[in-house]
Each structure stands twice: as structure tokens, then as C-alpha cells.
Amino acid sequence: MRAGLLFMSQRKFEPESVEAAVADCLQRYTLEARAVCVAFSGGMDSTVLLHALRNSSVRFLRAVHINHRLHAESGDWARHCEKTCGELGVPLTVISVDVDTASGAGLEAAAREARYGALEAELKEEELLVMAHHRADQLETFLMQLFRGAGVQGLAAMATRGQIGRLELIRPMLNVSAEEVRRYADAAGLEWIDDPSNLDTDLDRNFVRHNIVPRILERWPSADRAVARSARLAGEAAEILEMTAAADIQAGLHGNRLQLDVLRALPGPRQRNALRWMLRTLGLATPSEKQVSDCITAMLESRPDSNPEAAWPGVRIHRFRDCLWCYSEDQDPANCIVPVDGYPWDPERPLNMGPVRGTLSMATETGAGIAPEFISKNLEVRFRQGGEKLRARGRGRTRPLKNLLQESDIPPWMRRHIPLVYSGETLLAAGDLWVNADCAAGPGQVGRTIHWSDYSPIR
């Protein structure tokens, strides 16, 4: 048939393993009462999944169609999805996205990033994303990971239940063969659309699908079952490595900071496993084999008085005081510009200064904080320019702020982001670290205490 045309089957509906697999998944994960959202492309696989779920015990079902706008007929496909969902009585949301084709990541990766970004923004926290991947998709994913030289984490391919960003997702048909999916579609008389880009073998997955998988299945007809089993075993091995990593470094892990003596005590393979696990738990991009090895070498073998760094796309790692600090590239304090003009602050309202500098707020406390006569609605928050001095409460004489920060082991890349609260030209406080003793509330006096939250860790 011509690419992009509507497919329709007239054969009698006799549901078999697809419906059974969906029912089993719903029961196993107790999803009947959950709000379920199908990622609905309008193709055969997602149409089968939507139809099977519509006939299941799920109580709250809807669908989302992502229009990538990469094909002239994409508008027609969106309208087909609206028609299908209307006939099934399933609410549908259509979202158009812009795919960054110039990102350098490749068309497949760019479309996937746009798609998951839109789904993450659309789905409510309590909703479960349901996807139509089946056993042939698992075989393709396994092979692509194998060709990239992946370890067990990658060779685990796709899990029946998983997480992408904040999205919780289920793949009910992951153990169902492509032939069984097609038999269901034929028997149910379903209509679907065919995206001609699925035939473009310049795309990696399509090359594997059309040029490699058929040859494998011709020689080994049960290869998809065998590979599904290998992926499951790789997933079990990956879980063991995750538990090992957590046990190895838990004692020295504090948010995005890791004490290097804990890492140093491990043999090389467990060091690499632990660092990868730490990055994954922080939601950061995991490194290649060379990147993780080079990073560990730099962090563990550089001179004690140096502050080495490591970086790869999306990730920045620093060392300070024998600790390793991990940041996303866009929230690395070392690369964030400090506002020159500062911020005006009405202390009756929280002041949000962004993900690196966090939020300032004030509360009242007897005998603590700043004396009320120094508080006005016209405070100002500035950042270090150099030369600031402070007689910190409990620290004796007036000291250069630079010395206070150094003695407190605050990483050098965060020192310039410490919010300095001024009334006119009087420095009242440095974050919630120190209050100017000359402006402090006295015993029995109700003072205003500063609370600094949601900033990049400093200890």
C-alpha cells in the first residue's frame, strides 16, 4: 500500500494474547483504579493497545498524540487519532512539538526528546503513561545497545515498568510478538496509519528493523524470545549492580556530594559502577567508559591542593576538600553568571533567585536574627564584589567575608553566589550563615531570622 494511507482490516475479532497480556499487567501492578494515559501515535501497535485497554477493567483512560510536524500528512494523522478516540469514547489530547533537527543529536534522538518533554509536561503526577512497545521492539533496542557497546544497564533494554524523567510508564505488550499484535489488529477490524519514515533505513532503528532483524529471525525464529530473556537477565544484573553501588558509597554520599575516601576504598570496577549510579540517581547523563575512568583518575590522583574538574555534555564535576561534587551543566554554580545589580527584597515575601542561588525568606524568633530596627521593605540582596567585611555574631572581631567563607569550607564556586542582605550600605547577613553582630537582636528581643533554601549545596 502507498505510504501514509489508512490501513483497515475486515477480519472477525477474536482477542487472544494481547488482551491477556494487558489484563495480566493491569492485575500485576494493580492499575485498574489508576489514571492511565496511552501514548497514541495512531499506528498499529498503539491502536491495538488503546483498543485492548478500552475493553479492559481500567476506569480512567485517555490518550495523548504527539504531532512532531515532520511529515506533510502529520495533520491528517492527528485527525485520524481524534476520529479513532472519538469512536472508542476515549478522551484525546493532541500536542504539536518542535523537533530540534539542528541539535546534532540526530533526528531520532531529537524527536524522542521533544516527545518525552511534551508528555512529561502534559501528564498529571498521578497519571501512568502506557506505551505500545512489543517483543520485536525489545529485540531492536537490545541490538542497538549491543552495537553501542552498552553494559548490562543498556542491555536490559526496556522494562515492563519503568521511569523516564518524572514519568512512570508501563509497557503491557512487551512480551507480545509483533505477529500477535497484527493478528489482534486484523481480528478486531482496527484502522491505523502507517508513517513512511518507518521505512527510512538511514535511521538506525529502521536499519536494524528492516535489514538485520529479518535475517536473524529467519535463521533463529525464536530469537526475539531469547533476547527478551537476555534483556530480563541483564536487568536483574543491573539491579544487583545498583544495590552494590548504593551499599558501597551510601556512607559518604550527601546529595550531590561524595566523600572521596569512600570511593578510594573500592576496587576500580566498583568505583566506576558507584559513580555511574550516583549520576543516575541525580538524574544526570551517564558517562562513557573513558569519561568515567578519566574522571575518577582526575578526582583521586590529582595533587591534594588542586581542584580538578571533569565534564561531558550535560554534566560538570568538581573536587574540593576531598569531596566530589556533581552538577548538571546548566546549574553548575561555577558557570552561572552572578547578577551585577542584585535584587530588591521586601522581607515580607520570599525572594526566588533561581535554582543555584535558591530562595530567601524571613521568620520571627526571640533573641535571634536581625534586630527589627534594621528591617525595612527596601532591603537589597547583593553578591560578593570583594572587600566585604562582617563582624559575625559569635565570631569576635570584624573579619573579611572572604576569610569566613574559606574557613567554613564553602566550595569556591559557590562563594560568589552567597546572598548578602543589605540595608542601605550596611551588610546585615550573609545568607543564613552569619548575622552582623552589630545588627543582631538582643536577648528577649523579637528578631527576624533569614532562611535560605533550595540552593546548590555548600557543605
URRA-V703753 format. One record per residue. N is the residue number from 1. RES is the residue in three letters. SS is DSSP state (h for helix, s for strand, l for the rest). PSI is psi in radians with two decimals (999 if undefined). OMEGA is omega in whole degrees, -180 to 180 (NA if undefined). Layout:
BEGIN
n=N res=RES ss=SS psi=PSI omega=OMEGA
n=N res=RES ss=SS psi=PSI omega=OMEGA
END
This chain:
BEGIN
n=1 res=MET ss=l psi=2.70 omega=-179
n=2 res=ARG ss=l psi=2.45 omega=-178
n=3 res=ALA ss=l psi=2.45 omega=176
n=4 res=GLY ss=l psi=-0.16 omega=180
n=5 res=LEU ss=l psi=2.74 omega=178
n=6 res=LEU ss=s psi=2.33 omega=176
n=7 res=PHE ss=s psi=2.48 omega=178
n=8 res=MET ss=s psi=2.40 omega=177
n=9 res=SER ss=l psi=2.50 omega=-177
n=10 res=GLN ss=l psi=0.05 omega=-174
n=11 res=ARG ss=l psi=2.75 omega=-175
n=12 res=LYS ss=l psi=2.51 omega=-177
n=13 res=PHE ss=l psi=2.04 omega=175
n=14 res=GLU ss=l psi=1.52 omega=-175
n=15 res=PRO ss=l psi=2.41 omega=179
n=16 res=GLU ss=l psi=-2.05 omega=-167
n=17 res=SER ss=h psi=-0.44 omega=179
n=18 res=VAL ss=h psi=-0.91 omega=-179
n=19 res=GLU ss=h psi=-0.70 omega=180
n=20 res=ALA ss=h psi=-0.72 omega=180
n=21 res=ALA ss=h psi=-0.72 omega=179
n=22 res=VAL ss=h psi=-0.80 omega=-180
n=23 res=ALA ss=h psi=-0.71 omega=180
n=24 res=ASP ss=h psi=-0.73 omega=-180
n=25 res=CYS ss=h psi=-0.75 omega=180
n=26 res=LEU ss=h psi=-0.70 omega=-179
n=27 res=GLN ss=h psi=-0.74 omega=-176
n=28 res=ARG ss=h psi=-0.68 omega=-178
n=29 res=TYR ss=l psi=0.23 omega=178
n=30 res=THR ss=l psi=1.05 omega=-174
n=31 res=LEU ss=l psi=-0.04 omega=-174
n=32 res=GLU ss=l psi=-0.64 omega=-176
n=33 res=ALA ss=l psi=0.00 omega=-179
n=34 res=ARG ss=l psi=2.70 omega=171
n=35 res=ALA ss=s psi=2.09 omega=-173
n=36 res=VAL ss=s psi=2.33 omega=179
n=37 res=CYS ss=s psi=2.14 omega=-179
n=38 res=VAL ss=s psi=2.27 omega=170
n=39 res=ALA ss=s psi=1.82 omega=-167
n=40 res=PHE ss=l psi=1.83 omega=178
n=41 res=SER ss=l psi=-0.38 omega=-173
n=42 res=GLY ss=l psi=-0.10 omega=176
n=43 res=GLY ss=l psi=3.11 omega=-174
n=44 res=MET ss=h psi=-0.82 omega=-173
n=45 res=ASP ss=h psi=-0.87 omega=-178
n=46 res=SER ss=h psi=-0.46 omega=175
n=47 res=THR ss=h psi=-0.74 omega=176
n=48 res=VAL ss=h psi=-0.80 omega=-179
n=49 res=LEU ss=h psi=-0.79 omega=-180
n=50 res=LEU ss=h psi=-0.75 omega=-180
n=51 res=HIS ss=h psi=-0.77 omega=-179
n=52 res=ALA ss=h psi=-0.70 omega=179
n=53 res=LEU ss=h psi=-0.64 omega=179
n=54 res=ARG ss=h psi=-0.52 omega=180
n=55 res=ASN ss=l psi=0.13 omega=-178
n=56 res=SER ss=l psi=-2.94 omega=-179
n=57 res=SER ss=l psi=0.11 omega=178
n=58 res=VAL ss=l psi=2.33 omega=-176
n=59 res=ARG ss=l psi=-0.59 omega=-175
n=60 res=PHE ss=s psi=1.77 omega=-173
n=61 res=LEU ss=s psi=2.32 omega=171
n=62 res=ARG ss=s psi=3.05 omega=-178
n=63 res=ALA ss=s psi=2.68 omega=174
n=64 res=VAL ss=s psi=2.26 omega=176
n=65 res=HIS ss=s psi=2.20 omega=178
n=66 res=ILE ss=s psi=2.06 omega=177
n=67 res=ASN ss=s psi=1.84 omega=-178
n=68 res=HIS ss=l psi=-0.23 omega=179
n=69 res=ARG ss=l psi=0.68 omega=179
n=70 res=LEU ss=l psi=-0.06 omega=-177
n=71 res=HIS ss=l psi=2.57 omega=-177
n=72 res=ALA ss=l psi=-0.47 omega=-177
n=73 res=GLU ss=l psi=0.18 omega=-175
n=74 res=SER ss=h psi=-0.57 omega=176
n=75 res=GLY ss=h psi=-0.69 omega=177
n=76 res=ASP ss=h psi=-0.66 omega=180
n=77 res=TRP ss=h psi=-0.71 omega=178
n=78 res=ALA ss=h psi=-0.71 omega=179
n=79 res=ARG ss=h psi=-0.64 omega=176
n=80 res=HIS ss=h psi=-0.73 omega=179
n=81 res=CYS ss=h psi=-0.69 omega=177
n=82 res=GLU ss=h psi=-0.73 omega=180
n=83 res=LYS ss=h psi=-0.81 omega=-179
n=84 res=THR ss=h psi=-0.83 omega=-179
n=85 res=CYS ss=h psi=-0.61 omega=177
n=86 res=GLY ss=h psi=-0.74 omega=180
n=87 res=GLU ss=h psi=-0.58 omega=-179
n=88 res=LEU ss=h psi=-0.17 omega=-178
n=89 res=GLY ss=l psi=0.56 omega=-179
n=90 res=VAL ss=l psi=2.15 omega=177
n=91 res=PRO ss=s psi=2.44 omega=-178
n=92 res=LEU ss=s psi=2.42 omega=170
n=93 res=THR ss=s psi=2.23 omega=177
n=94 res=VAL ss=s psi=2.21 omega=-179
n=95 res=ILE ss=s psi=2.17 omega=175
n=96 res=SER ss=s psi=2.37 omega=-178
n=97 res=VAL ss=l psi=2.80 omega=174
n=98 res=ASP ss=l psi=2.09 omega=179
n=99 res=VAL ss=l psi=2.17 omega=-179
n=100 res=ASP ss=l psi=1.52 omega=-177
n=101 res=THR ss=l psi=-0.19 omega=-179
n=102 res=ALA ss=l psi=0.19 omega=-174
n=103 res=SER ss=l psi=-0.35 omega=-177
n=104 res=GLY ss=l psi=-0.10 omega=-179
n=105 res=ALA ss=l psi=-0.21 omega=-175
n=106 res=GLY ss=l psi=2.68 omega=-175
n=107 res=LEU ss=h psi=-0.76 omega=-179
n=108 res=GLU ss=h psi=-0.84 omega=-178
n=109 res=ALA ss=h psi=-0.69 omega=-180
n=110 res=ALA ss=h psi=-0.73 omega=178
n=111 res=ALA ss=h psi=-0.70 omega=179
n=112 res=ARG ss=h psi=-0.74 omega=179
n=113 res=GLU ss=h psi=-0.76 omega=179
n=114 res=ALA ss=h psi=-0.70 omega=-178
n=115 res=ARG ss=h psi=-0.89 omega=-178
n=116 res=TYR ss=h psi=-0.56 omega=175
n=117 res=GLY ss=h psi=-0.74 omega=179
n=118 res=ALA ss=h psi=-0.72 omega=180
n=119 res=LEU ss=h psi=-0.70 omega=-180
n=120 res=GLU ss=h psi=-0.66 omega=179
n=121 res=ALA ss=h psi=-0.54 omega=-174
n=122 res=GLU ss=h psi=-0.73 omega=-173
n=123 res=LEU ss=l psi=2.45 omega=176
n=124 res=LYS ss=l psi=2.80 omega=-173
n=125 res=GLU ss=l psi=-0.61 omega=-176
n=126 res=GLU ss=l psi=-0.10 omega=-177
n=127 res=GLU ss=s psi=2.61 omega=178
n=128 res=LEU ss=s psi=2.22 omega=178
n=129 res=LEU ss=s psi=2.25 omega=-180
n=130 res=VAL ss=s psi=2.25 omega=-175
n=131 res=MET ss=l psi=2.72 omega=-168
n=132 res=ALA ss=l psi=0.41 omega=178
n=133 res=HIS ss=l psi=2.47 omega=178
n=134 res=HIS ss=l psi=-2.97 omega=-171
n=135 res=ARG ss=h psi=-0.59 omega=178
n=136 res=ALA ss=h psi=-0.64 omega=176
n=137 res=ASP ss=h psi=-0.67 omega=179
n=138 res=GLN ss=h psi=-0.71 omega=178
n=139 res=LEU ss=h psi=-0.79 omega=179
n=140 res=GLU ss=h psi=-0.79 omega=-178
n=141 res=THR ss=h psi=-0.75 omega=179
n=142 res=PHE ss=h psi=-0.82 omega=-179
n=143 res=LEU ss=h psi=-0.73 omega=180
n=144 res=MET ss=h psi=-0.68 omega=177
n=145 res=GLN ss=h psi=-0.68 omega=178
n=146 res=LEU ss=h psi=-0.77 omega=-179
n=147 res=PHE ss=h psi=-0.37 omega=177
n=148 res=ARG ss=l psi=-0.07 omega=-179
n=149 res=GLY ss=l psi=0.54 omega=-177
n=150 res=ALA ss=l psi=2.71 omega=171
n=151 res=GLY ss=l psi=-2.85 omega=-175
n=152 res=VAL ss=h psi=-0.49 omega=179
n=153 res=GLN ss=h psi=-0.76 omega=179
n=154 res=GLY ss=h psi=-0.66 omega=-178
n=155 res=LEU ss=h psi=-0.25 omega=172
n=156 res=ALA ss=l psi=-0.26 omega=176
n=157 res=ALA ss=l psi=-2.16 omega=-177
n=158 res=MET ss=l psi=2.42 omega=178
n=159 res=ALA ss=l psi=2.64 omega=176
n=160 res=THR ss=l psi=-0.69 omega=176
n=161 res=ARG ss=s psi=2.27 omega=-176
n=162 res=GLY ss=s psi=-2.93 omega=-177
n=163 res=GLN ss=s psi=2.35 omega=170
n=164 res=ILE ss=s psi=1.94 omega=-173
n=165 res=GLY ss=l psi=-2.25 omega=177
n=166 res=ARG ss=l psi=-0.04 omega=-176
n=167 res=LEU ss=s psi=2.18 omega=170
n=168 res=GLU ss=s psi=2.23 omega=-175
n=169 res=LEU ss=s psi=2.71 omega=179
n=170 res=ILE ss=s psi=2.46 omega=175
n=171 res=ARG ss=l psi=1.50 omega=-174
n=172 res=PRO ss=l psi=-0.48 omega=-173
n=173 res=MET ss=l psi=0.29 omega=-173
n=174 res=LEU ss=l psi=-0.46 omega=178
n=175 res=ASN ss=l psi=0.19 omega=180
n=176 res=VAL ss=l psi=2.37 omega=-180
n=177 res=SER ss=l psi=2.76 omega=177
n=178 res=ALA ss=h psi=-0.63 omega=179
n=179 res=GLU ss=h psi=-0.68 omega=179
n=180 res=GLU ss=h psi=-0.63 omega=177
n=181 res=VAL ss=h psi=-0.78 omega=180
n=182 res=ARG ss=h psi=-0.68 omega=178
n=183 res=ARG ss=h psi=-0.70 omega=178
n=184 res=TYR ss=h psi=-0.81 omega=-179
n=185 res=ALA ss=h psi=-0.76 omega=179
n=186 res=ASP ss=h psi=-0.82 omega=-177
n=187 res=ALA ss=h psi=-0.57 omega=-178
n=188 res=ALA ss=h psi=-0.10 omega=-178
n=189 res=GLY ss=l psi=0.66 omega=-176
n=190 res=LEU ss=l psi=2.73 omega=173
n=191 res=GLU ss=s psi=2.48 omega=179
n=192 res=TRP ss=s psi=2.98 omega=179
n=193 res=ILE ss=s psi=2.75 omega=-179
n=194 res=ASP ss=l psi=2.07 omega=-180
n=195 res=ASP ss=l psi=2.05 omega=-178
n=196 res=PRO ss=h psi=-0.36 omega=179
n=197 res=SER ss=h psi=-0.31 omega=177
n=198 res=ASN ss=h psi=-0.19 omega=178
n=199 res=LEU ss=h psi=-0.07 omega=-176
n=200 res=ASP ss=l psi=1.78 omega=-176
n=201 res=THR ss=l psi=0.08 omega=168
n=202 res=ASP ss=l psi=-0.35 omega=176
n=203 res=LEU ss=l psi=2.36 omega=-171
n=204 res=ASP ss=h psi=-0.87 omega=-176
n=205 res=ARG ss=h psi=-0.70 omega=179
n=206 res=ASN ss=h psi=-0.64 omega=177
n=207 res=PHE ss=h psi=-0.80 omega=178
n=208 res=VAL ss=h psi=-0.77 omega=-176
n=209 res=ARG ss=h psi=-0.77 omega=-171
n=210 res=HIS ss=h psi=-0.48 omega=-174
n=211 res=ASN ss=h psi=-0.40 omega=-175
n=212 res=ILE ss=h psi=-0.91 omega=-176
n=213 res=VAL ss=h psi=-0.78 omega=180
n=214 res=PRO ss=h psi=-0.66 omega=179
n=215 res=ARG ss=h psi=-0.70 omega=179
n=216 res=ILE ss=h psi=-0.83 omega=-177
n=217 res=LEU ss=h psi=-0.47 omega=176
n=218 res=GLU ss=h psi=-0.70 omega=-179
n=219 res=ARG ss=h psi=-0.69 omega=-179
n=220 res=TRP ss=l psi=1.54 omega=-174
n=221 res=PRO ss=l psi=-0.43 omega=-179
n=222 res=SER ss=l psi=0.31 omega=-177
n=223 res=ALA ss=h psi=-0.61 omega=-179
n=224 res=ASP ss=h psi=-0.67 omega=177
n=225 res=ARG ss=h psi=-0.76 omega=-178
n=226 res=ALA ss=h psi=-0.75 omega=-180
n=227 res=VAL ss=h psi=-0.65 omega=176
n=228 res=ALA ss=h psi=-0.68 omega=178
n=229 res=ARG ss=h psi=-0.74 omega=178
n=230 res=SER ss=h psi=-0.71 omega=178
n=231 res=ALA ss=h psi=-0.71 omega=179
n=232 res=ARG ss=h psi=-0.74 omega=179
n=233 res=LEU ss=h psi=-0.67 omega=176
n=234 res=ALA ss=h psi=-0.66 omega=177
n=235 res=GLY ss=h psi=-0.70 omega=178
n=236 res=GLU ss=h psi=-0.72 omega=178
n=237 res=ALA ss=h psi=-0.69 omega=179
n=238 res=ALA ss=h psi=-0.67 omega=178
n=239 res=GLU ss=h psi=-0.69 omega=178
n=240 res=ILE ss=h psi=-0.74 omega=178
n=241 res=LEU ss=h psi=-0.65 omega=177
n=242 res=GLU ss=h psi=-0.81 omega=-179
n=243 res=MET ss=h psi=-0.66 omega=178
n=244 res=THR ss=h psi=-0.79 omega=-180
n=245 res=ALA ss=h psi=-0.78 omega=-180
n=246 res=ALA ss=h psi=-0.76 omega=180
n=247 res=ALA ss=h psi=-0.62 omega=-177
n=248 res=ASP ss=h psi=-0.69 omega=-171
n=249 res=ILE ss=h psi=0.06 omega=-176
n=250 res=GLN ss=h psi=-0.67 omega=-176
n=251 res=ALA ss=h psi=-0.45 omega=-177
n=252 res=GLY ss=h psi=0.16 omega=-176
n=253 res=LEU ss=s psi=2.19 omega=180
n=254 res=HIS ss=s psi=1.59 omega=-178
n=255 res=GLY ss=l psi=-2.06 omega=-180
n=256 res=ASN ss=l psi=0.26 omega=-177
n=257 res=ARG ss=s psi=2.38 omega=-180
n=258 res=LEU ss=s psi=2.22 omega=175
n=259 res=GLN ss=s psi=2.21 omega=-172
n=260 res=LEU ss=h psi=-0.36 omega=177
n=261 res=ASP ss=h psi=-0.51 omega=176
n=262 res=VAL ss=h psi=-0.76 omega=179
n=263 res=LEU ss=h psi=-0.67 omega=-177
n=264 res=ARG ss=h psi=-0.49 omega=-177
n=265 res=ALA ss=l psi=-0.15 omega=-176
n=266 res=LEU ss=l psi=2.65 omega=170
n=267 res=PRO ss=l psi=2.80 omega=-174
n=268 res=GLY ss=h psi=-0.91 omega=-178
n=269 res=PRO ss=h psi=-0.64 omega=180
n=270 res=ARG ss=h psi=-0.50 omega=172
n=271 res=GLN ss=h psi=-0.84 omega=-178
n=272 res=ARG ss=h psi=-0.72 omega=178
n=273 res=ASN ss=h psi=-0.73 omega=-178
n=274 res=ALA ss=h psi=-0.74 omega=-180
n=275 res=LEU ss=h psi=-0.73 omega=177
n=276 res=ARG ss=h psi=-0.75 omega=-180
n=277 res=TRP ss=h psi=-0.77 omega=179
n=278 res=MET ss=h psi=-0.79 omega=-180
n=279 res=LEU ss=h psi=-0.73 omega=179
n=280 res=ARG ss=h psi=-0.73 omega=-179
n=281 res=THR ss=h psi=-0.45 omega=177
n=282 res=LEU ss=l psi=-0.04 omega=-180
n=283 res=GLY ss=l psi=0.43 omega=-177
n=284 res=LEU ss=l psi=2.73 omega=-179
n=285 res=ALA ss=l psi=2.30 omega=180
n=286 res=THR ss=l psi=2.57 omega=-174
n=287 res=PRO ss=l psi=2.90 omega=171
n=288 res=SER ss=l psi=3.00 omega=180
n=289 res=GLU ss=h psi=-0.76 omega=180
n=290 res=LYS ss=h psi=-0.73 omega=-179
n=291 res=GLN ss=h psi=-0.76 omega=-179
n=292 res=VAL ss=h psi=-0.64 omega=179
n=293 res=SER ss=h psi=-0.78 omega=179
n=294 res=ASP ss=h psi=-0.68 omega=180
n=295 res=CYS ss=h psi=-0.84 omega=-178
n=296 res=ILE ss=h psi=-0.70 omega=177
n=297 res=THR ss=h psi=-0.81 omega=-180
n=298 res=ALA ss=h psi=-0.75 omega=-176
n=299 res=MET ss=h psi=-0.61 omega=-174
n=300 res=LEU ss=h psi=-0.41 omega=-171
n=301 res=GLU ss=h psi=-0.10 omega=177
n=302 res=SER ss=l psi=2.77 omega=-180
n=303 res=ARG ss=l psi=2.52 omega=-179
n=304 res=PRO ss=l psi=-0.51 omega=-177
n=305 res=ASP ss=l psi=0.10 omega=180
n=306 res=SER ss=l psi=2.84 omega=178
n=307 res=ASN ss=l psi=1.36 omega=-176
n=308 res=PRO ss=l psi=2.78 omega=178
n=309 res=GLU ss=s psi=2.74 omega=173
n=310 res=ALA ss=s psi=2.60 omega=-177
n=311 res=ALA ss=s psi=2.56 omega=166
n=312 res=TRP ss=s psi=2.96 omega=-174
n=313 res=PRO ss=l psi=2.11 omega=177
n=314 res=GLY ss=l psi=-0.14 omega=-173
n=315 res=VAL ss=s psi=2.44 omega=172
n=316 res=ARG ss=s psi=2.32 omega=-180
n=317 res=ILE ss=s psi=2.32 omega=179
n=318 res=HIS ss=s psi=2.77 omega=171
n=319 res=ARG ss=s psi=2.39 omega=176
n=320 res=PHE ss=s psi=2.33 omega=179
n=321 res=ARG ss=l psi=0.79 omega=178
n=322 res=ASP ss=l psi=0.56 omega=172
n=323 res=CYS ss=s psi=2.57 omega=177
n=324 res=LEU ss=s psi=2.30 omega=-178
n=325 res=TRP ss=s psi=2.23 omega=-177
n=326 res=CYS ss=s psi=2.36 omega=179
n=327 res=TYR ss=s psi=2.67 omega=166
n=328 res=SER ss=s psi=2.65 omega=-175
n=329 res=GLU ss=h psi=-0.70 omega=-176
n=330 res=ASP ss=h psi=-0.12 omega=178
n=331 res=GLN ss=h psi=0.40 omega=176
n=332 res=ASP ss=l psi=1.99 omega=-178
n=333 res=PRO ss=h psi=-0.51 omega=-179
n=334 res=ALA ss=h psi=-0.43 omega=-178
n=335 res=ASN ss=h psi=-0.02 omega=-177
n=336 res=CYS ss=l psi=2.35 omega=-180
n=337 res=ILE ss=l psi=2.37 omega=178
n=338 res=VAL ss=l psi=2.28 omega=178
n=339 res=PRO ss=l psi=2.27 omega=-179
n=340 res=VAL ss=l psi=-0.69 omega=-173
n=341 res=ASP ss=l psi=-0.11 omega=-179
n=342 res=GLY ss=l psi=-2.86 omega=-177
n=343 res=TYR ss=s psi=2.34 omega=167
n=344 res=PRO ss=s psi=2.56 omega=-176
n=345 res=TRP ss=s psi=2.11 omega=167
n=346 res=ASP ss=l psi=1.91 omega=-173
n=347 res=PRO ss=l psi=-0.12 omega=175
n=348 res=GLU ss=l psi=-0.15 omega=-180
n=349 res=ARG ss=l psi=2.48 omega=175
n=350 res=PRO ss=l psi=2.55 omega=178
n=351 res=LEU ss=s psi=1.96 omega=179
n=352 res=ASN ss=s psi=2.08 omega=-177
n=353 res=MET ss=l psi=0.25 omega=177
n=354 res=GLY ss=h psi=3.03 omega=-172
n=355 res=PRO ss=h psi=-0.44 omega=180
n=356 res=VAL ss=h psi=-0.84 omega=-176
n=357 res=ARG ss=h psi=-0.23 omega=171
n=358 res=GLY ss=l psi=-2.65 omega=-173
n=359 res=THR ss=s psi=2.39 omega=174
n=360 res=LEU ss=s psi=2.44 omega=173
n=361 res=SER ss=s psi=2.92 omega=-180
n=362 res=MET ss=s psi=2.59 omega=174
n=363 res=ALA ss=s psi=2.99 omega=178
n=364 res=THR ss=s psi=2.51 omega=179
n=365 res=GLU ss=s psi=2.33 omega=-179
n=366 res=THR ss=s psi=2.25 omega=176
n=367 res=GLY ss=l psi=0.29 omega=-178
n=368 res=ALA ss=l psi=2.80 omega=176
n=369 res=GLY ss=l psi=-2.68 omega=-175
n=370 res=ILE ss=s psi=2.39 omega=179
n=371 res=ALA ss=l psi=2.50 omega=-173
n=372 res=PRO ss=h psi=-0.48 omega=-178
n=373 res=GLU ss=h psi=-0.25 omega=179
n=374 res=PHE ss=h psi=-0.05 omega=-177
n=375 res=ILE ss=l psi=2.27 omega=174
n=376 res=SER ss=l psi=3.08 omega=178
n=377 res=LYS ss=l psi=0.05 omega=-176
n=378 res=ASN ss=l psi=0.75 omega=174
n=379 res=LEU ss=s psi=2.88 omega=179
n=380 res=GLU ss=s psi=2.41 omega=176
n=381 res=VAL ss=s psi=2.12 omega=179
n=382 res=ARG ss=s psi=3.10 omega=179
n=383 res=PHE ss=l psi=2.82 omega=-171
n=384 res=ARG ss=l psi=2.30 omega=171
n=385 res=GLN ss=l psi=-0.25 omega=-176
n=386 res=GLY ss=l psi=2.46 omega=178
n=387 res=GLY ss=l psi=-0.06 omega=-179
n=388 res=GLU ss=l psi=2.49 omega=177
n=389 res=LYS ss=s psi=2.68 omega=-176
n=390 res=LEU ss=s psi=2.32 omega=170
n=391 res=ARG ss=l psi=1.56 omega=-174
n=392 res=ALA ss=s psi=2.39 omega=179
n=393 res=ARG ss=l psi=2.20 omega=179
n=394 res=GLY ss=l psi=0.03 omega=-178
n=395 res=ARG ss=l psi=0.14 omega=177
n=396 res=GLY ss=l psi=-2.23 omega=-172
n=397 res=ARG ss=l psi=2.95 omega=176
n=398 res=THR ss=l psi=2.33 omega=-177
n=399 res=ARG ss=s psi=2.64 omega=170
n=400 res=PRO ss=s psi=2.35 omega=179
n=401 res=LEU ss=h psi=-0.61 omega=178
n=402 res=LYS ss=h psi=-0.76 omega=-179
n=403 res=ASN ss=h psi=-0.69 omega=178
n=404 res=LEU ss=h psi=-0.74 omega=-179
n=405 res=LEU ss=h psi=-0.72 omega=180
n=406 res=GLN ss=h psi=-0.77 omega=-178
n=407 res=GLU ss=h psi=-0.39 omega=-179
n=408 res=SER ss=l psi=0.10 omega=178
n=409 res=ASP ss=l psi=0.54 omega=175
n=410 res=ILE ss=l psi=2.25 omega=-177
n=411 res=PRO ss=l psi=2.45 omega=-176
n=412 res=PRO ss=h psi=-0.55 omega=-178
n=413 res=TRP ss=h psi=-0.25 omega=178
n=414 res=MET ss=h psi=-0.25 omega=-173
n=415 res=ARG ss=h psi=-0.63 omega=-179
n=416 res=ARG ss=l psi=-0.15 omega=179
n=417 res=HIS ss=l psi=0.00 omega=178
n=418 res=ILE ss=l psi=2.14 omega=-179
n=419 res=PRO ss=l psi=2.18 omega=179
n=420 res=LEU ss=s psi=2.09 omega=-175
n=421 res=VAL ss=s psi=2.12 omega=-177
n=422 res=TYR ss=s psi=2.56 omega=163
n=423 res=SER ss=s psi=1.87 omega=-170
n=424 res=GLY ss=l psi=-2.12 omega=178
n=425 res=GLU ss=l psi=0.19 omega=180
n=426 res=THR ss=s psi=2.13 omega=177
n=427 res=LEU ss=s psi=1.96 omega=-177
n=428 res=LEU ss=s psi=-0.70 omega=-174
n=429 res=ALA ss=s psi=2.72 omega=172
n=430 res=ALA ss=s psi=1.78 omega=-174
n=431 res=GLY ss=l psi=-2.40 omega=171
n=432 res=ASP ss=l psi=0.39 omega=-178
n=433 res=LEU ss=l psi=-0.87 omega=-177
n=434 res=TRP ss=s psi=2.50 omega=172
n=435 res=VAL ss=s psi=2.45 omega=175
n=436 res=ASN ss=s psi=2.06 omega=-177
n=437 res=ALA ss=h psi=-0.50 omega=-180
n=438 res=ASP ss=h psi=-0.21 omega=-178
n=439 res=CYS ss=h psi=0.18 omega=-173
n=440 res=ALA ss=s psi=2.60 omega=175
n=441 res=ALA ss=l psi=2.45 omega=179
n=442 res=GLY ss=l psi=3.05 omega=178
n=443 res=PRO ss=l psi=2.30 omega=180
n=444 res=GLY ss=l psi=-0.15 omega=180
n=445 res=GLN ss=l psi=2.42 omega=179
n=446 res=VAL ss=s psi=1.93 omega=-179
n=447 res=GLY ss=s psi=3.06 omega=178
n=448 res=ARG ss=s psi=2.01 omega=180
n=449 res=THR ss=s psi=2.45 omega=179
n=450 res=ILE ss=s psi=2.35 omega=174
n=451 res=HIS ss=s psi=2.18 omega=-179
n=452 res=TRP ss=s psi=2.11 omega=-173
n=453 res=SER ss=s psi=2.86 omega=173
n=454 res=ASP ss=l psi=0.54 omega=178
n=455 res=TYR ss=l psi=2.94 omega=176
n=456 res=SER ss=l psi=2.36 omega=-175
n=457 res=PRO ss=l psi=2.53 omega=180
n=458 res=ILE ss=l psi=-0.08 omega=179
n=459 res=ARG ss=l psi=999 omega=NA
END
